[in-house]
Amino acid sequence: MSSITVAKVLNNNVIIADHPQYAEVVVIGKGIGFNRKSRDQINLSAVEKMFILRNQQEQEQYKQLVPQVEEKLIEAIQEIVLYIVQHSNKPVNEHIHIALTDHLSFAIRRYEQDVAFHNPFLYETKEIYPEEYAMAEYAIDKINKAMNVTMPADEVGFVALHIHSALSNRHISELKQHSKLIGDLVSIVEDSLEYRVPRDSLDYSRLVTHMRFVLERLRRGEAVRETTSLDGLMKREYPEMYALAWKLTKVIEQRVHLSVYPAEVSYLTVHLQRLAQKKEDEGDLNKSK
């Protein structure tokens, strides 16, 4: 039966060990370092609820973090990562240990110093990544209980992006850029229509979801089938919304440096026209009161 050999105990929940396949590794697990000493053997079958950091760069970064973080936070994050692994059908990038530990330790410090940190992409993140957002809600609840804090809802959005980054192997900076871009596009729509789309409405969900899919199709290089008849109809029947849709696609092109397929303008016009109609209907309703 294979086993790892303890090289150094960093704390009760983190050790450095020699692995038969990966050489030196950082092993994270609840109580794994408790009463351990150098050269102790730990059966690999016991590493069922533990995580092994194999990447050298990840190891070094995590070793630097551990002395700065309370053990109960490390333990809580280990439980959070285990929850993510159990509730997702994708492999989880090991960088999540560093990302969550670094982010949450800093967030708790800000909380204790009463330094507010607003998340401008909270609604967009919730709409774009609902599964990750639900996991993030679990994570923040776990942190609040473990650390006796009350983290703001803004943190759920930030953690959701870290979770999606680990599940998609996309850098979090790219995810933030996409969330910001969608937020900016929504603002352009609202300014043009002079109408604020309720954030808890189906209209908002549809608009954000459509924009998300536009960006995802661009990222994957997925072609959108041309619909000449639909394009002509949209341009003729809804010229203002068609012009707004065209403007939005130009903003997307400038920000992501990729060409948007012309058919996207037609599909986007449909969503915009629905919003314009909703605004008009609400205006008529208010007049009749």
Secondary structure in CASP SS format (residue, H / E / C, confidence):
PFRMAT SS
TARGET T0000
AUTHOR 0000-0000-0000
METHOD secondary structure of the structure
MODEL  1
M C 1.00
S C 1.00
S E 1.00
I E 1.00
T E 1.00
V E 1.00
A E 1.00
K E 1.00
V E 1.00
L E 1.00
N E 1.00
N C 1.00
N C 1.00
V E 1.00
I E 1.00
I E 1.00
A E 1.00
D E 1.00
H E 1.00
P C 1.00
Q C 1.00
Y C 1.00
A E 1.00
E E 1.00
V E 1.00
V E 1.00
V E 1.00
I E 1.00
G C 1.00
K C 1.00
G C 1.00
I C 1.00
G C 1.00
F C 1.00
N C 1.00
R C 1.00
K C 1.00
S C 1.00
R C 1.00
D C 1.00
Q E 1.00
I E 1.00
N E 1.00
L H 1.00
S H 1.00
A H 1.00
V C 1.00
E C 1.00
K C 1.00
M C 1.00
F E 1.00
I E 1.00
L E 1.00
R C 1.00
N C 1.00
Q H 1.00
Q H 1.00
E H 1.00
Q H 1.00
E H 1.00
Q H 1.00
Y H 1.00
K H 1.00
Q H 1.00
L H 1.00
V H 1.00
P H 1.00
Q H 1.00
V C 1.00
E C 1.00
E H 1.00
K H 1.00
L H 1.00
I H 1.00
E H 1.00
A H 1.00
I H 1.00
Q H 1.00
E H 1.00
I H 1.00
V H 1.00
L H 1.00
Y H 1.00
I H 1.00
V H 1.00
Q H 1.00
H C 1.00
S C 1.00
N C 1.00
K C 1.00
P C 1.00
V C 1.00
N C 1.00
E C 1.00
H C 1.00
I H 1.00
H H 1.00
I H 1.00
A H 1.00
L H 1.00
T H 1.00
D H 1.00
H H 1.00
L H 1.00
S H 1.00
F H 1.00
A H 1.00
I H 1.00
R H 1.00
R H 1.00
Y H 1.00
E H 1.00
Q C 1.00
D C 1.00
V C 1.00
A C 1.00
F C 1.00
H C 1.00
N C 1.00
P C 1.00
F C 1.00
L H 1.00
Y H 1.00
E H 1.00
T H 1.00
K H 1.00
E H 1.00
I H 1.00
Y C 1.00
P H 1.00
E H 1.00
E H 1.00
Y H 1.00
A H 1.00
M H 1.00
A H 1.00
E H 1.00
Y H 1.00
A H 1.00
I H 1.00
D H 1.00
K H 1.00
I H 1.00
N H 1.00
K H 1.00
A H 1.00
M H 1.00
N C 1.00
V C 1.00
T C 1.00
M C 1.00
P C 1.00
A C 1.00
D H 1.00
E H 1.00
V H 1.00
G H 1.00
F H 1.00
V H 1.00
A H 1.00
L H 1.00
H H 1.00
I H 1.00
H H 1.00
S H 1.00
A H 1.00
L H 1.00
S H 1.00
N C 1.00
R C 1.00
H C 1.00
I H 1.00
S H 1.00
E H 1.00
L H 1.00
K H 1.00
Q H 1.00
H H 1.00
S H 1.00
K H 1.00
L H 1.00
I H 1.00
G H 1.00
D H 1.00
L H 1.00
V H 1.00
S H 1.00
I H 1.00
V H 1.00
E H 1.00
D H 1.00
S H 1.00
L H 1.00
E C 1.00
Y C 1.00
R C 1.00
V C 1.00
P C 1.00
R C 1.00
D C 1.00
S C 1.00
L H 1.00
D H 1.00
Y H 1.00
S H 1.00
R H 1.00
L H 1.00
V H 1.00
T H 1.00
H H 1.00
M H 1.00
R H 1.00
F H 1.00
V H 1.00
L H 1.00
E H 1.00
R H 1.00
L H 1.00
R H 1.00
R H 1.00
G C 1.00
E C 1.00
A C 1.00
V C 1.00
R C 1.00
E C 1.00
T C 1.00
T H 1.00
S H 1.00
L H 1.00
D H 1.00
G H 1.00
L H 1.00
M H 1.00
K H 1.00
R H 1.00
E H 1.00
Y C 1.00
P H 1.00
E H 1.00
M H 1.00
Y H 1.00
A H 1.00
L H 1.00
A H 1.00
W H 1.00
K H 1.00
L H 1.00
T H 1.00
K H 1.00
V H 1.00
I H 1.00
E H 1.00
Q H 1.00
R H 1.00
V H 1.00
H C 1.00
L C 1.00
S C 1.00
V C 1.00
Y C 1.00
P C 1.00
A H 1.00
E H 1.00
V H 1.00
S H 1.00
Y H 1.00
L H 1.00
T H 1.00
V H 1.00
H H 1.00
L H 1.00
Q H 1.00
R H 1.00
L H 1.00
A H 1.00
Q H 1.00
K H 1.00
K H 1.00
E H 1.00
D H 1.00
E H 1.00
G H 1.00
D H 1.00
L H 1.00
N H 1.00
K H 1.00
S H 1.00
K C 1.00
END
